[in-house]
Amino acid sequence: MNTKRQYRTYTKEFKEEAIGLITEQGYSVAQAADVLGVSQNLLYTWKQKADELNNSSVNADERTELMALRKEVKQLRMEKEILKKASAFFAKEMK
């Protein structure tokens, strides 16, 4: 029997409200986790990411562009490695 773990996904609004319980309403992370039915580690992760975004000097448009550029760089590096291997293969064949 192959049982694949199902991960729950949460909306951005849910995450913002969860962080609001901690930052604005004074709940501890443990209390907020119990109320919401999520793990404390998950709340800490959400809070840390929100803090990083709030303290970032990069706006949302720049962040989106940065993510797209990083994705493109990753793709180009992968293509470069494929071309290196192909050229090495063809160089062997020509000998």
C-alpha positions as CSV (number, residue, x, y, z in Angstrom):
1,M,0.0,0.0,0.0
2,N,1.5,3.3,-1.1
3,T,0.2,6.2,1.0
4,K,1.4,9.5,-0.1
5,R,1.4,12.2,2.6
6,Q,-1.1,15.0,1.8
7,Y,0.2,18.5,2.8
8,R,-2.2,21.2,3.6
9,T,-1.9,24.5,1.9
10,Y,-2.9,27.7,3.5
11,T,-3.9,30.9,1.9
12,K,-1.9,34.1,2.2
13,E,-4.8,35.7,4.2
14,F,-4.8,32.8,6.7
15,K,-1.1,33.2,7.2
16,E,-1.4,36.9,7.7
17,E,-4.2,36.5,10.2
18,A,-2.1,33.8,12.0
19,I,0.8,36.2,12.3
20,G,-1.5,39.0,13.4
21,L,-2.6,36.8,16.4
22,I,1.0,36.8,17.5
23,T,2.1,40.3,16.6
24,E,-1.0,42.4,17.1
25,Q,-3.2,40.5,19.6
26,G,-0.4,39.3,21.9
27,Y,-0.9,35.5,21.6
28,S,2.1,33.3,22.1
29,V,3.1,31.1,19.2
30,A,2.0,28.1,21.2
31,Q,-1.5,29.6,21.9
32,A,-1.9,30.7,18.3
33,A,-0.9,27.3,17.0
34,D,-3.4,25.6,19.3
35,V,-6.2,28.0,18.2
36,L,-5.5,27.6,14.5
37,G,-4.7,23.9,14.6
38,V,-1.2,24.2,13.0
39,S,2.2,23.4,14.3
40,Q,4.3,25.9,16.2
41,N,7.2,25.4,13.7
42,L,4.9,26.4,10.9
43,L,3.9,29.6,12.6
44,Y,7.6,30.4,13.4
45,T,8.4,29.9,9.7
46,W,5.5,32.1,8.5
47,K,6.5,34.8,11.0
48,Q,10.2,34.7,10.0
49,K,9.3,35.0,6.3
50,A,7.0,37.9,7.0
51,D,9.6,39.7,9.1
52,E,12.1,39.2,6.3
53,L,9.7,40.7,3.8
54,N,8.9,43.6,6.0
55,N,12.6,44.4,6.7
56,S,13.5,44.0,3.0
57,S,14.4,47.1,1.0
58,V,13.1,45.3,-2.1
59,N,9.5,46.1,-3.2
60,A,7.1,43.5,-4.5
61,D,7.7,44.2,-8.2
62,E,11.5,44.0,-7.7
63,R,11.1,40.8,-5.7
64,T,9.0,39.2,-8.5
65,E,11.6,40.3,-11.1
66,L,14.4,38.9,-8.9
67,M,12.6,35.5,-8.6
68,A,12.1,35.4,-12.4
69,L,15.7,36.3,-13.0
70,R,17.0,33.6,-10.6
71,K,14.8,31.1,-12.4
72,E,16.2,32.1,-15.7
73,V,19.8,31.9,-14.4
74,K,19.1,28.4,-13.1
75,Q,17.7,27.4,-16.5
76,L,20.6,28.9,-18.4
77,R,23.2,27.1,-16.1
78,M,21.4,23.8,-16.7
79,E,21.5,24.4,-20.5
80,K,25.2,25.3,-20.3
81,E,26.0,22.1,-18.6
82,I,24.1,20.1,-21.2
83,L,26.0,21.9,-24.0
84,K,29.3,21.2,-22.3
85,K,28.5,17.5,-22.1
86,A,27.3,17.4,-25.7
87,S,30.4,19.1,-27.0
88,A,32.6,16.7,-25.0
89,F,30.7,13.8,-26.5
90,F,31.0,15.1,-30.0
91,A,34.7,15.9,-29.6
92,K,35.3,12.2,-28.6
93,E,33.3,11.0,-31.6
94,M,35.4,13.1,-34.0
95,K,38.7,11.6,-32.8
